Amino acid sequence: MLRQEVVDVLHLPPFHQKMGEAGLFPLRPVAPAVLQINVGKMCNQVCKHCHVDAGPDRKEIMTRETMQLCLDALAQTNIPTVDLTGGAPEMNPDFRWFVEEISKLGRKVIVRCNLTIIVANKKYHDLPEFFRQHGVEVVSSLPFYSADKTDRQRGDGVFADSIRALQMLNAVGYGQPGSGLTLNLVYNPAGAFMPGPQAGLELQFKRALQKDFGIVFNSLFAITNIPVSRFLDYLIESGNYAGYMEKLVNAFNPTAAAGVMCRDTISVGWDGGLYDCDFNQMLDLHVASPSRHIRNFDAVALAQRAVVVNQHCYGCTAGAGSSCGGTVA
């Protein structure tokens, strides 16, 4: 029997209907700018909002063979940026080799780092220097600039470890003016609500982290929590699912919808499967194309696909929009 929380959202308009009203359905891709690769679900943290359901017990890890297929596909394209995510991508045993090989192809590398991995074990302590050597752009999660809110979402002691890691990144030049080493932070709301204005949040974070810890960074990305995996479980269990979905639907913004990241991003799963985004990946919604695995990568076929959408997509089109690079409208 369906939970009442789930039944209560059945009246909401299908996402494709809203997109159609905005003249955006079917949603078509533009030239790909990012190849986002999930190198595994293993992580040293178990965060309450995690859409990957990542943790220390997850064994799904991308092999070097699949990484090589990604490199082969990349070499066929002009995609300028590779975005490495997880789990904690650094826990993949071939992570450093992969970063080096991507760099040899002349592509920009973004690593989505949870910060605590840097101080979790001495074998990771040199990650800031490794990132610096390869010009990696570091995008780091930090729920808030205080310990209570951060630890509530990510676990005891996470804030202190995150601050230490940020100071280590600053020490090698990350976030420092004129260094050319980009350090961006990601903010996710800690509950069933949308993030506030990104510019205001960035200013708050910069002032607080500089004042209290001497930490500097480049930009802050405010990202809406998408109702999948652990965050969906939280919404249903807390009785917030229907209310949250109604907020997202009522805040639908056609301008944000036109700029969603799935239009210029191709997502690769740990096993090489191809998806329109990391969220679709977690729902096992492959691309609508004959090219469904990295071994069969076909840029022409992928360019002709329609992006696969569903109700969770409201999260990326609400308000100022949401993407892995923050707001889009």
N, C-alpha and C positions, 0 to 999 in steps of 0.2 A: 504493500500500500504506500502511495506517495505521501511524504511528509507534507504537512499543511504549508510549511514554508515554501516548498517547491510548487505546490498547487497554486499558491497565491501569485506566482509570476506568470502563469500560463496566459493571462489576459494581455500581457505586454506585447506590443507589436514586434513581429519578427525583424531582426536587424536588416535583412535584405530589403524589407519593405521600406524602412526608413532611408536606406541608401538609395533605393529607387526614387523616392520622393525628392531626394537631393540630386538626382541625375547621375548617381555614382554606382549604379548596379546594372550589369556586373562590374565589379571593381577590377580594373586592369592595371598591370604593373607598368612602371616606367623603367628606364635604363637602370640596371642594378648598381648601387653604390657601395653596398655592404654585403659581404659573405659572413654571416654569423654562424659560428661553429660551436656546438655544445660538446665539449670533449669528455663529459662524464658527469654522473650524478653524485659522485662521492664528494663529501664536504665535511669539514671539521665542526660545522655548526648545524643546528636543527632549528631554523627560524619559523616562527608561527605563520608568517605570511607567504612562505616560499611556494612559488607556483611549480617548482621542479620536484618538490617533495624530497629534497636532497638531504643527505646525512652521512655519518661515518659508516653506516651499514650498507650503503648502496654500492653495488658491485659493477654497475654499468659504466664501462670506461672505453673510450675510443682507442682503437689499436693503432699502431704505427702504420699498418697497411691501409687503414681507412684514412688516416692523415695524409698519406702519400696520394691517395685518390683525390683528396681535397686540393692538394698542391697541383696535381695534374689538371684538374678542372680550372683552378685559378689561373694557371698559365695560358689557358685558352681564351681568357677574358681580359678586359681592362678594368675589372672591379678594383677600385683603389684601396679599399679598407677591409681588413679581416678583424672581426670582433669575436674574441674567445671568451666563452662563458662556461658555466657548469651548473651545479656543484661549485666546488673550488677548483678552477681549471689547473691551478698549480700542482694539484695532487695527482694529476695524470703523469705517469712515469716518463712519458715522452714529451711533456709540455715544453721544456726548454729547447729540445731539438726542433720542435714544430715552430716555435717562435723564430728561431734562427733561419729555418728554411723559408718561412714566409717573408722574412726580411730580405733574404737573398733575391726574392722575386720583385723587390722594390715596392712592396705594399706596406701601407701603414697598419700597425698592429694595435688593437685595443684589447686590454685585459680587464675583465670584470672581477675585481679582487675584493674579497670580504674583509680585508685588512688583518683580521686575527690570524690568518694562515701565516703571515710573515713572522709572527712571534710564537706560533704554535710549536715549532720544533726548530732546532738549530740549523737543520738542513735547508730551511727556508729563509734564514736570517739575511742571506745575501741577495734576496729577490729584488730589493730596491736598486742595488748596483747592477744586477742583470737587466732589469727594466731600463735603466739609464743607458747602458751600453748599446741596447738595441732600439732606443728611441721609442719605447712602448708608451702609449697613452694609457694611463691608469684611471679606471673608473671604479670608485670605491663606495660601498654601501655604508651609510651612517644614519640610522633612524632619527637621531636627535643629537643636540650638543650638550646633553646632560646624561648622567649615568642611569637614572631611574627609568626613563622612557626607553632608552636603548636596551638595557638589560632585560626589561620586561618583554620586549619583542624578540630578542636574539639570545638571551641566556645570561646568567650571572658572570660578571667579569668581562663581558664583551666590550663594554665602553672603554675600560682602562686599557685593554689590549689594543683596541682600535686607535686610541690616542697615541700610544707608544709607536704603533706602526706608521701612523701619519707623520710623527716626528722623524722617524727613520727615513721616510720618503722625502720629507722636506730637507733633511740633512744632505742628501745626494743631489738636491736641486729641484725636485718635483714641486710644482706650484709656485716656485720663486720667480719673480718678475725677470724677464729677459733670458731665462734658462732654456726656453724651448721645450721644456719637459712638462707635459700637461697632466695635472691631477684634478680630476673632477669628482664630486661627491653625488651620491644618489640618496634622495629622501623618499621614503614610502610612509604614508599615514599608518598610525598604529591601531586603527580601528575601522569601523564601517563608515568612513567618510572620505570625501575627495580631498586632495591636497589643496592648500591655499595657493595664492599667486606665487609663481616660481621666483620672480625677482625679489619679492619681499622676504621669502624664506632664505634665499641666497645671502641677502644682506644680514639677516639675523645670525645665520651660521658663521659668516665671515667675522662679524664683530665678536661673537661669543668665543669661537675657537682661537682667534688671535689674542683676545684679552686674557682668557683663562689658561691657554696652553702654548701660545706663540705659534700656532699653526696657520699656514696660509694654503690656499688652493685656488684653482682657476674659476670653475663654474659649479653650480649645483643644479642637478636635474630633479625635478619633482615628478614622480611617477605614480600614476593611479594603480592601486592594487586591482588586478584582474581576477574576477571570480572563477578561479579554477584551483584544483588541488587543495593544499592546506588552507588557503584563504577561503575557498568555497566551503570547506568543512567547518571553519570557524563561523562563517556567516550563517550557515544552516543551524549549527548547534546553539548559537547565541540568539537565534530568532531574528537576525538582521538581514537575511537574504532578500526577502521581498522588498524591504525598505531601501536597501542598497541598490538593487536593480532599478527600482523606480527612480531613484536619484540620477543614475546614469542615463536612463532613457530620457528623462525630462531635461537633462542637460546636453542632449545630443546637439552637436555643432557641425553643420555641413562643411565649414571651413577646415575644422580639425579633421573631419572625415576624408577630405581631399588630400590631406598631408600625412596620412597614416604610414608608418614605417614599412608595412608589408608591401608597399608598392615599389620600394627601391631596395628591398632586402631579400636575400635568399637564406633560409635557415637550414642548417645541416644538423641532424641528430647524431648522438654518440655512435650509432650503428650505421651512419651514412645516409639515412633516409632524408628526403628533401621536404621542406615545409615552407609555408609563407611567413611564419614567425615562430618564436620560441614557445608561445602560448598554444598555438595549434599543435606544435610538436608534442606537448604534454597531453593533449587530447587525442593524439594519434590521427590527426587530420592532415594527411599528406597533400602535397600540391596536386591540383587537378591537371596533370600533364603526363604524357608517356615517360617523361624524365623524372622518375620518383626516387631515384637513388643516385648518390654521387658517382657511382661507377658508370652510370648511363647519362652523365651530365650533358645536356644539350641546351645551350644558351638560346638558340632560335626557338625551340619548342617551349621553353620556359617563358619566353617573352610573349608567347601567344596565349598563355593560360589566363584564366580568371582566378582571382584570389578567393580562396575558400573562407567563408565568413559564417559566424554563428552568434548566439546571444552574448557570449563573453566579449565580443568585439566592441560592445557599447563602452567598455572601459577605456578604449583608446580614442573614442570620439566625443567624450563628454567634456564640457567646459572648454578649457584651452587645449584639450587633447593630451595624449600621453604616448611616449615612445621610449626606447632605450636611451634616447638623447634628450629626454625631458619633454616639455610642452611643444606642440607643433602649430598652434594658432595664436 
